[in-house]
């Protein structure tokens, strides 16, 4: 495959998923299996992220009602930056230790997120809508709607 074709199939796979990407590629006369699209995606290098000052943390389901993890989102750039394997407070705390520089954390009221964030961000305070903010950041959080 040419480099141009690989980029086209890769982008199609990322946007639609491997099964739909394979069917969509057939419409463009590109014969490729879903497994081949997955191999292209897995071979791609991971993009390094800059630790945001404002992030959100919430749960996501590997398999609904069976296994859950945590998703960390850069709220300034509106991008998912990490998926944690579970929702344990120690995992969240370790992520904050490994990625210093966070000043504001938006989270739901799940207690493990509170404990994980409060342990690593002791100078932060929770407001009434579960937003942690570092007082030295110079940002003040008003009541959210």
C-alpha positions in Angstrom: 0.0 0.0 0.0 1.2 3.5 -0.7 1.7 5.9 2.1 -1.2 8.0 0.9 -3.5 5.0 0.9 -2.3 4.0 4.4 -3.1 7.5 5.7 -6.6 7.4 4.2 -7.4 3.9 5.5 -6.0 4.8 9.0 -8.1 8.0 9.2 -11.2 6.2 8.1 -10.6 3.5 10.7 -10.1 6.1 13.5 -13.2 8.0 12.5 -15.6 5.1 11.9 -14.1 2.0 13.6 -12.6 -1.0 11.8 -15.7 -2.8 10.7 -17.4 0.2 9.3 -14.1 1.5 7.9 -13.7 -1.7 6.0 -17.1 -1.4 4.4 -16.7 2.3 3.7 -13.3 1.6 2.0 -15.0 -0.9 -0.3 -17.2 1.9 -1.6 -13.9 3.7 -2.6 -12.6 0.5 -4.2 -10.2 -0.2 -1.4 -10.2 -3.8 -0.4 -9.1 -4.1 3.2 -10.2 -6.1 6.2 -11.3 -4.8 9.5 -8.3 -6.7 11.1 -5.9 -4.8 8.8 -7.4 -1.5 9.8 -6.9 -2.4 13.4 -3.3 -3.4 12.8 -2.7 0.1 11.2 -4.2 1.8 14.2 -2.2 -0.3 16.7 1.0 0.4 14.9 0.5 4.2 15.1 2.6 6.0 17.7 0.8 7.4 20.7 0.5 11.2 20.8 2.3 12.8 23.8 0.0 15.1 25.7 0.7 18.3 27.6 -0.6 18.1 31.2 -3.5 20.5 31.3 -4.3 23.0 34.1 -8.0 22.2 33.8 -9.1 18.6 33.5 -12.2 16.4 34.1 -12.4 12.9 35.4 -15.3 10.5 35.1 -16.1 6.8 34.8 -16.5 4.9 31.5 -17.5 1.3 30.9 -15.3 -1.4 29.4 -18.4 -3.5 29.6 -21.6 -1.9 30.9 -22.6 -3.0 34.5 -19.5 -5.2 34.7 -16.2 -3.4 34.5 -15.5 0.3 34.7 -12.5 2.5 34.3 -11.8 6.3 34.6 -11.4 8.7 31.7 -9.3 11.9 32.1 -10.3 14.7 29.8 -8.4 18.0 29.0 -11.2 20.5 29.4 -9.2 23.3 27.8 -8.6 21.4 24.5 -11.7 19.1 24.7 -9.7 15.9 24.3 -9.4 12.6 26.1 -5.9 12.3 27.4 -5.9 9.1 29.4 -7.9 6.1 30.3 -7.3 4.6 33.7 -7.8 0.8 34.2 -10.2 1.2 37.1 -11.7 3.7 39.5 -9.6 3.2 42.6 -8.4 6.2 44.5 -4.7 5.0 44.4 -4.8 4.8 40.6 -6.2 8.4 40.4 -3.6 9.6 43.0 -0.7 8.0 41.0 -1.9 9.7 37.8 -1.8 13.1 39.6 1.7 12.3 41.0 3.0 11.3 37.5 1.4 14.3 35.9 2.0 17.4 38.0 0.7 20.8 37.0 -3.1 20.3 37.3 -4.8 23.3 38.9 -8.5 22.6 38.4 -10.2 19.2 38.4 -13.9 18.7 37.5 -15.3 15.4 38.7 -18.5 13.7 39.6 -19.3 12.9 43.2 -17.7 9.5 43.2 -15.8 9.2 46.5 -12.7 7.6 44.9 -12.2 10.6 42.7 -12.5 12.8 45.7 -10.0 10.8 47.7 -7.5 10.5 44.8 -7.6 14.1 44.0 -7.6 15.4 47.6 -4.6 13.3 48.5 -2.5 14.6 45.7 -4.0 18.2 45.6 -4.2 18.9 49.3 -4.3 22.7 48.8 -7.4 22.4 46.6 -10.9 22.8 47.9 -14.1 21.3 46.5 -17.0 23.7 45.8 -20.6 22.8 45.9 -20.6 21.4 42.3 -17.6 19.1 42.8 -14.9 21.2 41.2 -11.5 21.2 42.8 -9.5 24.4 42.4 -6.1 25.4 43.5 -6.3 28.7 45.4 -2.9 29.8 44.1 -3.9 29.4 40.5 -5.6 32.8 40.5 -8.8 31.3 39.2 -12.0 31.7 41.0 -14.9 29.3 40.3 -18.3 30.8 40.4 -21.4 28.7 41.1 -22.0 26.5 38.0 -25.5 26.4 36.5 
